[in-house]
Amino acid sequence: MIIQLSHKESNHSEKVFPIILICDGLKSPSNIGGVFRVCDALGIPEIIFCNSQINFNSPRLKKTARNTQHYVSYSENKNTLNAIINLKDNGFKIIALEITDSSESIENLPLFDNQKIALIIGNENEGVSDKVLTNSDLCAHISMYGRNSSMNVVQATSIALYSLINKNYSS
């Protein structure tokens, strides 16, 4: 018989990876809460929210985040380009998660040898802004196999972060 383990019984080691998540215009409280939860689960230490006004006391955000907003550091920046420039100056590789005419599939991105990465995700409807795409080092997308060309921003963020971690920091 297989016995399901509780959160306290599960045996996992905490790890922190040199990845920062930048949210360019993310607005939905449930998506913001979901991003906190994913970042906590995957060892992402910091989120930078740009171009949005967020109510961090939103009941929907809190319910979705399940207290992870208390464990993942976050900040707000009115200007995504300023955040990108600051991270580039501190040695981060800037990767925008967006389907573009030159984006590469996330699983085909080159290895970065433990380099610090800033992953940018966009607004629920508009995606990553053109100015931000232009100032990114790379654009990556998730290959889609169904009829739809996109998925929910939290689902896409989960897949992208998991892929980056396993490709660049698995040793």
C-alpha positions as CSV (number, residue, x, y, z in Angstrom):
1,M,0.0,0.0,0.0
2,I,1.2,3.5,-0.8
3,I,0.8,6.1,1.9
4,Q,0.6,9.8,1.1
5,L,2.9,11.9,3.1
6,S,1.9,15.2,4.8
7,H,3.9,18.4,4.2
8,K,5.7,17.8,7.5
9,E,6.5,14.2,6.6
10,S,7.8,14.8,3.1
11,N,11.6,14.7,2.8
12,H,12.9,17.5,0.6
13,S,15.9,19.7,0.9
14,E,15.6,23.4,0.6
15,K,17.7,25.0,-2.1
16,V,17.9,28.5,-3.4
17,F,18.8,29.2,-7.0
18,P,20.4,32.4,-8.5
19,I,17.2,33.3,-10.4
20,I,15.1,36.4,-9.9
21,L,11.6,36.6,-11.4
22,I,10.5,40.0,-12.9
23,C,6.8,40.4,-13.4
24,D,6.1,43.0,-16.2
25,G,2.6,44.3,-15.5
26,L,1.2,41.2,-13.8
27,K,-2.2,42.2,-12.2
28,S,-4.4,39.4,-11.2
29,P,-4.3,38.7,-7.4
30,S,-4.7,34.9,-8.0
31,N,-1.8,35.0,-10.5
32,I,0.4,37.0,-8.2
33,G,-0.4,34.6,-5.3
34,G,0.4,31.7,-7.7
35,V,3.7,33.2,-8.6
36,F,4.7,33.5,-4.9
37,R,3.8,29.9,-4.4
38,V,5.7,28.7,-7.4
39,C,8.8,30.7,-6.5
40,D,8.8,29.3,-2.9
41,A,8.3,25.7,-4.2
42,L,11.2,26.1,-6.7
43,G,13.7,27.9,-4.6
44,I,13.5,31.3,-6.3
45,P,14.5,33.9,-3.7
46,E,13.1,37.1,-5.1
47,I,10.3,38.6,-7.2
48,I,10.3,42.1,-8.7
49,F,6.8,43.4,-9.6
50,C,6.9,46.2,-12.2
51,N,4.3,48.3,-13.8
52,S,1.4,47.3,-11.6
53,Q,-0.4,48.4,-8.4
54,I,-0.7,45.3,-6.2
55,N,-2.8,45.0,-3.1
56,F,-0.7,42.5,-1.1
57,N,-3.6,42.3,1.4
58,S,-6.0,40.9,-1.2
59,P,-7.8,37.9,0.2
60,R,-7.5,36.2,-3.2
61,L,-3.8,36.8,-3.4
62,K,-3.3,35.5,0.2
63,K,-5.5,32.4,-0.4
64,T,-3.6,31.5,-3.5
65,A,-0.1,32.2,-2.1
66,R,-0.8,30.2,1.1
67,N,1.6,32.3,3.1
68,T,4.5,32.1,0.7
69,Q,4.4,35.8,0.3
70,H,6.1,35.8,3.7
71,Y,9.0,33.6,2.5
72,V,9.8,35.0,-0.9
73,S,11.4,38.4,-1.0
74,Y,9.7,40.9,-3.2
75,S,9.9,44.5,-4.3
76,E,8.0,46.9,-6.5
77,N,9.6,48.9,-9.3
78,K,7.6,51.3,-11.5
79,N,9.9,50.9,-14.4
80,T,10.8,47.4,-15.7
81,L,13.7,48.8,-17.8
82,N,15.3,50.2,-14.7
83,A,15.1,46.8,-13.0
84,I,16.6,45.1,-16.0
85,I,19.5,47.6,-16.2
86,N,20.2,47.1,-12.5
87,L,20.2,43.3,-12.9
88,K,22.4,43.4,-16.0
89,D,24.9,45.6,-14.1
90,N,25.0,42.9,-11.4
91,G,25.8,40.1,-13.9
92,F,22.3,38.7,-14.6
93,K,21.4,37.1,-17.9
94,I,17.9,38.6,-18.8
95,I,15.5,36.1,-20.4
96,A,12.0,37.1,-21.4
97,L,9.4,34.4,-21.5
98,E,7.4,35.3,-24.6
99,I,6.6,34.0,-28.1
100,T,8.5,36.2,-30.6
101,D,9.8,35.8,-34.1
102,S,13.2,35.1,-32.6
103,S,12.4,33.3,-29.4
104,E,13.9,29.9,-28.7
105,S,12.2,27.0,-27.0
106,I,13.0,27.0,-23.3
107,E,14.4,23.5,-23.5
108,N,16.8,24.5,-26.3
109,L,18.3,27.6,-24.5
110,P,22.1,27.4,-24.1
111,L,23.5,26.4,-20.8
112,F,24.6,29.4,-18.6
113,D,27.1,27.6,-16.3
114,N,25.4,28.6,-13.0
115,Q,25.1,32.2,-14.2
116,K,22.6,34.4,-12.4
117,I,19.3,34.6,-14.4
118,A,16.4,37.1,-14.4
119,L,13.3,35.6,-15.9
120,I,10.7,38.1,-17.1
121,I,7.1,37.2,-17.4
122,G,4.4,39.5,-18.7
123,N,0.9,40.8,-18.3
124,E,-2.0,38.3,-18.4
125,N,-3.3,39.7,-21.7
126,E,-0.5,41.8,-23.3
127,G,2.5,39.6,-22.4
128,V,6.0,41.2,-22.0
129,S,6.1,44.8,-23.3
130,D,8.0,45.5,-26.5
131,K,10.5,47.8,-24.7
132,V,11.3,45.0,-22.3
133,L,11.7,42.4,-25.1
134,T,14.1,44.7,-26.9
135,N,16.3,45.0,-23.8
136,S,16.3,41.3,-22.9
137,D,19.3,39.1,-23.7
138,L,17.1,36.3,-24.9
139,C,13.5,35.5,-25.5
140,A,12.3,32.0,-24.7
141,H,8.9,30.3,-25.3
142,I,7.4,27.0,-24.2
143,S,6.7,24.7,-27.2
144,M,3.0,24.1,-27.5
145,Y,1.5,21.0,-29.0
146,G,-2.3,21.7,-28.8
147,R,-4.5,24.2,-30.6
148,N,-3.8,27.0,-28.2
149,S,-0.6,29.1,-28.5
150,S,-0.3,30.0,-24.9
151,M,-1.2,29.1,-21.3
152,N,-1.8,30.8,-18.0
153,V,1.1,32.9,-16.9
154,V,1.6,31.0,-13.6
155,Q,1.7,27.6,-15.4
156,A,4.1,29.0,-18.0
157,T,6.3,30.4,-15.2
158,S,6.4,27.1,-13.4
159,I,7.5,25.2,-16.5
160,A,10.1,27.9,-17.4
161,L,11.6,28.1,-14.0
162,Y,11.7,24.3,-13.6
163,S,13.4,24.0,-17.0
164,L,16.0,26.7,-16.2
165,I,16.8,25.1,-12.8
166,N,17.2,21.6,-14.2
167,K,19.3,22.7,-17.2
168,N,21.6,25.2,-15.4
169,Y,21.9,24.2,-11.8
170,S,21.4,20.4,-11.7
171,S,25.0,19.4,-11.0
